Amino acid sequence: MSSRLLAPLIAVGLGVGTGYYVFQPLLVSYKESTQGSFRPEDDHHAAPAPPLPYTSLQPGKTADGKDLLPPPAQELPVEPKREV
């Protein structure tokens, strides 16, 4: 019975030890940079969120600031229909 529990106990111990080894420096750094507490208004490291695509559709501008004109309508060449 104890031999069946040995492998899972080793796996759990190894997982906990690895997690502590990996995340402890990160948590210490986080604690130092936030002075022990985190408030969203204190977060000056985050970049501003980019706007979502297609939320503010505006006409394109030329180099001198004028609106771009819509492309001209294209007429496709019409080929006569062949009757068999």
N, C-alpha and C positions, 0 to 999 in steps of 0.2 A: 504494500500500500504506500509506504513512504517513497519508494522508488518512482511511483507514478506521479507523485507530487513534486519531485525534485526538479524535473525539467521546467514545469510552469513557474515554479518559484524562482529558478535561476533567470528565466526570461523576464519575469516581472522585475526582479532586482536589477537586472542589466538595463531594462527600459527606464526605470526610475533614475538609476545612476547616470545614464547617458543624457536623459532629459535635464537633470540638474547640471551636468557638465556643460551642456550646450547653452541652456537658457540663463544660467546664473550670471555670466558676464553681461548679457543683454539687459537683464533686470536691474543689475547694479548701475549700469550706464544710464538706463532710463530713469532710475531713482535720482541719480546725480543731476541729470539734465532738467528734471522737473521739480527739483527741491522736495521730493517726497510726495508731491501731489500733482495731479494733472488737471488743468482747466482748459477747455477748448479755446478760450480767448487768449491764453498764454502761448498757443501754438503759432510761432512765427516762422517755423521751418517749412511748413507745407506750402506748396505752390497753389496758386489760385486754380479753381476748377475750370477746365476749358468749357466753352459753351457747347451745348449739344448740337449735333449736325442738323441742319434744316430747321432750326428754331427761329432764325431771324433772316429770312430770305429778303435780300435787298438787291437792287440792280447793281451790276458791275460798274466800275468807274474807270475812265481813261486816266492817263497820266496827269492831265490838267484838271481833273475832278468832275468832268461831265459824265452823265450817264451813258452807258453803252447802248447803242441802238439794237433792236432785235435783228437777228439775221434775216436777210431777204428770203422770200419764199422761193423755193427751188422747184423748177418745172422739170419733171422727168420726161425724157423723150418717149413719145408714144409710138410704139411699133404697130403697124397694121396687123390685124388679126388674120392669120392664114386659115382659109377654109379648105377642107379636104374633100 
